[in-house]
Amino acid sequence: MKIMHTADWHIGKKLNGFDLLEDQRAVFDELKALAEQEHVDAIMLAGDVYDRALPSEEAVTLVDQMLFELNREMGLPLLVISGNHDSGVRLRTGREWFQSTGLYLNTRLEEAFSPVTLGDTQFFLLPFFQPVDARLYFKDETLTNIQKAIEPVVAKMQTLFDPTKRHVLIAHFFAAGSEHSDSETLVNVGGLDAVPVAALAPFDYVALGHLHNKDAVRAEKIQYAGSLLKFSVSEAHQEKGVFILDTDTMARRFVPLAPLHELQTLTGPFADFLHATPGEYDRDAYTAITLTDTAVIPNVMAQLREVFPRVLTLARANGIEGEVVSETTSVKISPMAMLDKFFEQVTGEKLTPEQAEWAKQALAHTKGAE
């Protein structure tokens, strides 16, 4: 069989205020076309279907449409688990009758011990869970972190192994030795809750979600799918896509998916960006800009957005030149005025009324705590 491994769709996510629903729909269309082209037999979605526990109505509508197209229109079995960004209670709505169409959706730990068999493979769908879930299920107070809890979880799954089948684990957690990017919410503290790679050895393949970099961990049988889109500047140079797993050989291969809008980082002088020739830069990309200029540039962000309408961040490589104040000069400036001036120098824009109100509240809180 051919199984597609994907994860971390984060439907409804915003990137520095930019709505990504159009981008998410576009990359899903590529995923769908690839599934048809590759004649896949099923699709694994390893958690974080949504970006938040309370998704917007638009996000819910889009997810419903995506699952309907894959499962009902294309007739593909879907193997889905909840991630740490999902609300298991909300995601599982309709779970019981979904199974009649081959949409298998697990959001609770106990559901992971009912494997789904498709063709030559048993799939164990292990949703994101907390140590307390394992303590209650196994009635064992010593299971104080995921590192400890994963041992009885895997041991119980092994008792359910059909020796004539392949065994695939679909899970959502931080694997020991992995690297994370800025857009990910860590579910471990000081490494204590990282799942040891060795604990996953009984499985023929471990399809992971949670980390957005497909190369976050390098192991023979363990693979992060990575996210479908770049969700932070730290992911700018990562390749995004899906994996195709062949259960006959247990070999996997990565297939990249092209985004509707790329995410790029640019460094250089302001004049080069402002007077760029057509085609010199990807003007439609989500763009993080670092200026090498040191002079104050009035309305710098507004001017850059004329060229790059999807500017995400603006930074200075060498700081900004400032006025030198004589030691004998007494300068009195209120904290709010100082903050407003600093903000304008860095971003080229004034504080909005809402930002100014937040700042005033923070200053008042600080004074009250003194």
C-alpha angles and dihedrals in degrees: 000000000000114000124186115220116205135153147166101044090162092194110200096030120145123211110216089325096318115124110234100191093106091049091047093051091049095051090045089056088056091049090050093049090049091051089054094044093049093043091228118192098213143352127232117207107191102200143289095081087162129035094228141023091245104043122189121259089251091054093049091049091051094049091048090052093047094050091045092053094049099039106031105024097037095029094227122156109237123208106197134172132181120251132206091273094054129084103233092202094054097038093053094058106129093012096136097057095036089072091066088070096041098263104136112191124178123186101155131067095234091058090064090074093067103076122207114228119208118171110307097351141078113211121204110200108204112181123203107283139175125237089250089062090058093044091054096043096047095031089231119135092192092073094095099150140021092258089064097035096056092066098067090037092058092039091056091047090053090058087060096051116126102217091212093059140068115250122224126181119205110196145153117220147098111281117211112263095024126135123223136204131222097265095060125093108225117231095190133072118214091338092293093118097045112120111238111241090222091063089065095055097108092069126085090216134006113205106199136192132184103071114077097210113084088208095051091114128021113209134139097243103017123084138172111211091207123214123301092234137030107261101181140025088253088066095053094111097040121109114232130204142090139288126239113212121201107206091196092066100010087230117143133200131193121235116193122222121209116230124228087236122021123222114231140174120217131189125188147087120317093240092058091057096041094051098034116147119241110278094018092107135016097257094182094056126104098256136202110195129199114190121210092200118107098194121099108257116201115231090357096163094047091051093048091050089059086066101028109029091183099057108159103181140000123207137168119233094202105022126247128291111246137191115270111233118209115243089235093053116098111212120187118188129159119245091245093051090048091050092048092050093047092048092051093049092051100040104021090234137095121245111269116238089254093051091047091052091051090050092050091051091049092050092048090050090050092050091048091054094053 
